[in-house]
Amino acid sequence: MTSETIDRSEAEKRLWNEFGGHRTVMLGLDGGDAHFQPMTAFAEPDSGTIWFYARTDGDLARHAGAGQAATMILQTKDLHACLDGQLSVQADRARIDKYWSPVVAAWYPEGKDDPNLTMLRLDAADAQLWITEAGPLKFMWEIVKANATKSTPDLGERTDISLH
């Protein structure tokens, strides 16, 4: 992959757009003993925040508290992204109402008033993105070419963006 050739504003727009169709991410606390966990993300691009429903007795909520460094991974067909920021627990009723759905309700038997329900807020600071438009044919061509020329395949681009 080539580095730093993507227009950063376009890369950021692409990142936020990906949340519309791919809400499942991996989320974890930096420096902790717990593994990353699959979570459903609700992005608010204007503020650079990402919200997650969580159980108050879950690892992330128990360890995040008022703020903990965290990393979120998003992978789609053409985009791989790693976001860093601060994760905190916020029992935000407005967000609970805003993003509530039958899928979320399945995890909280007592509904929106479930005592184990809370929200996690990730204030994203920065991200590293890898974007590729290479389909299977280009992938195969790049592999063959790289092996024949003793070079590396060119399958996309990488960029770093600030999300402040």
Order of alpha helices (4+ residues) and beta strands (2+ residues): beta-alpha-beta-beta-beta-beta-alpha-beta-beta-alpha-alpha-beta-alpha-beta
